[in-house]
């Protein structure tokens, strides 16, 4: 079992990178790895409560995956999710806006996580 750190700064609905990072995290958890995620830059939007992604253009009503729901699933399966506190502050995202189980943290905590992880993956 490896301790895997996943880092991403991609927005939840602008590209598929965050979605890929979350799918990777779920796959790693299902293989009994320890998963820690650090969201920074526009990826912090993924942890905001009340998401309702729009229809995927041209798919006749199919919705984008709910990034917040995927994060909640990762938390239920034992994943640890941290967000850059400065990135949240810059975007006006307060503690009350975050889905339960996510925590704001700082760059020193990210450095510590990188140093202590067996593997670091960035999306």
C-alpha positions in Angstrom: 0.0 0.0 0.0 1.4 3.4 -1.0 0.7 6.9 0.4 -0.3 8.8 -2.7 -0.6 12.6 -2.9 -2.6 14.1 -5.7 -2.2 17.8 -6.5 -4.3 19.8 -8.9 -5.1 23.4 -9.6 -7.5 22.8 -12.5 -11.1 24.1 -12.3 -13.9 21.5 -11.8 -15.8 22.2 -15.0 -13.4 24.0 -17.4 -11.4 20.9 -18.3 -11.5 17.2 -17.5 -8.2 17.2 -15.5 -9.8 17.6 -12.1 -12.3 14.9 -13.0 -9.4 12.6 -14.0 -7.6 13.4 -10.7 -10.7 12.4 -8.7 -11.2 9.2 -10.8 -7.6 8.3 -10.2 -8.0 8.9 -6.5 -11.1 6.7 -6.3 -9.2 4.0 -8.2 -6.2 4.2 -5.8 -8.5 4.0 -2.8 -10.2 1.0 -4.2 -6.8 -0.6 -4.5 -6.2 0.0 -0.8 -3.8 2.9 -1.2 -3.8 5.9 1.1 -4.9 9.0 -0.8 -4.3 12.6 0.1 -5.5 15.4 -2.2 -4.4 19.0 -2.3 -6.6 21.4 -4.3 -5.1 24.8 -5.1 -5.8 27.6 -7.6 -9.2 27.1 -9.3 -9.5 23.5 -8.1 -10.7 24.8 -4.8 -14.1 25.5 -6.4 -14.6 21.7 -6.5 -15.1 21.7 -2.7 -17.9 24.3 -2.8 -21.3 23.1 -1.5 -24.4 23.2 -3.7 -22.9 22.4 -7.1 -25.2 21.8 -10.0 -23.2 21.4 -13.2 -24.8 22.2 -16.4 -25.7 19.8 -19.2 -22.7 18.7 -21.3 -23.1 20.5 -24.6 -24.6 18.3 -27.3 -25.4 15.4 -25.1 -29.2 15.9 -24.8 -29.4 16.5 -21.1 -26.5 14.5 -19.7 -24.9 16.4 -16.8 -21.2 16.9 -16.0 -20.1 14.8 -13.0 -20.5 16.7 -9.8 -17.0 17.4 -8.5 -18.3 18.0 -4.9 -20.1 14.7 -5.0 -16.9 12.9 -6.1 -15.0 14.6 -3.3 -17.6 13.4 -0.8 -17.3 9.9 -2.1 -13.5 10.1 -1.7 -13.9 11.3 1.9 -16.3 8.4 2.6 -13.7 6.0 1.3 -11.0 7.4 3.6 -9.4 10.0 1.4 -8.0 13.2 2.9 -8.8 16.5 1.1 -7.0 19.8 1.8 -7.5 23.1 0.0 -5.1 26.0 -0.3 -6.4 28.5 2.2 -5.0 31.5 0.3 -6.6 30.3 -2.9 -10.0 30.0 -1.1 -9.6 33.5 0.4 -8.8 35.0 -3.0 -12.0 33.5 -4.4 -14.2 34.4 -1.5 -14.8 30.8 -0.4 -15.3 30.6 3.4 -15.4 27.6 5.7 -19.3 27.7 5.5 -19.1 27.3 1.7 -17.1 24.0 1.9 -18.4 20.5 1.7 -18.0 18.7 5.1 -14.7 16.8 5.5 -12.6 19.2 3.4 -10.0 21.4 5.3 -8.2 24.6 4.4 -4.4 24.3 4.7 -1.3 26.1 3.6 1.8 25.7 1.5 3.9 24.4 4.4 1.4 21.6 4.9 1.7 20.8 1.2 5.5 20.7 1.4 5.2 18.3 4.4 2.8 16.1 2.4 5.1 16.0 -0.6 8.1 15.1 1.5 6.1 12.3 3.3 4.3 10.8 0.3 5.5 7.7 -1.4 4.2 9.0 -4.7 3.1 12.4 -5.9 0.9 12.9 -8.9 -0.1 16.2 -10.4 -3.0 16.8 -12.8 
